[in-house]
Amino acid sequence: MEEKIVAIKKWLGTGSINIFGLPMSGKDTMGIRLAEALGGKFLSSGEIIRAAKDERNSGVDKGELAPTNVFYELVLPYFEREDLLNYPLVLSSIGRWHGEEGQVMSVAAGAGHPIKAAVILNVSEADVAERWEAAKMLGDRGLREDDKSPEVFKKRILEFREKTLPVLMAYRDLGLVVEVRADMPRDEVFVELVNRLYDFASRGEA
């Protein structure tokens, strides 16, 4: 697998891989692991927005996506940070609301981090509901407000259906989508992720 990671790193350069999926699909888990394997940096729009504690994005704790203007102001400047300049980036769902993907791609490219693939971690809503229940019992998600109640979790799934699925269709139309099966143990999902990215990168280099 190491040879495939080296090939992906060469293909990616200082570009970006944007990872999408339902809540609890493993975006951050896989994104952090991939960034480490590639010697890159990991950015999560959810973490950035929650950490800001901005009154304008108070709906986030209720399972709603941050308003587009707040997302632009809080998240997009990260692409131009000097400490990220010479690194590839692995993104966790940056630009979740349909219409944001164009601005995300433009800013990323202008900062030297063009988005070269949009990964979709495919897992069913039933599976992520089970994962949410298990995480709640284990208490391994910290004190995130958007994970505390089933109503809020269901709202997050609805937001994904209504606002993020069209984003994925836009990336698909651009030929950037990489489908990854994510209903497996974490190590197997990571191997699948590397294999699918390697196949995608190989086609791009052909």
Steps between C-alpha positions, in 0.01 A plus 500: 500500500796730560572519126142609436523771764822628342328510159199686643730752668684564173172547310350724769793740548369783718146436382196409709282193548152587633327220693121484530252264661212474742554592865695218669623368163863545607597821318728632773639158594595419140601857422746524789649160417533586131659837574756331724578238236551768234702732723224756460271712714141429601224763505147444629243770430288366787784535750590848377141623521428342839823639645409852389198513734356771276143602583425507128543122477297408808288264288796262469429361847149420376632296208475777241777597260666835559370780274707537185630846589621374839661197338683726252626734773612231745624215284624621161789710642662176620598415142733800491676439832878505462545196724300293248663643189727210403280213614227293339166542676240244599167671561202377698192620311613854427209656313194296601230729368420486127646806334801520733706251300584751227642754743684228693664373183593852389655602833679165539650522150603860550686404819687217327278222637273406206236242584602191306247249637175492694473177698160364600500261795201282420311368801125465559291720727416190706870431553583855609204493741648187657839669522343801668331279760826314565700824530244643741526191722880509492517876541781525243375810317575750774246770586390597150157659517411373152541140620297517818146418387344273236296795371814703430671202339199445274516868405864457398402210273222710346744787439731255322219375278365842408813715484809281461387236253466770228861603578608144425307505174693813400833329575379193312424712194860623516632143507652541846300248705669196656255252654620311808312226682497598869283232666803300613753508787715813497818333379315346206337832413841666495640234266196547277554877506864469398416250225225716352713815512791316340273380218366853453848656504628241253225589254589867538865432429428283196 
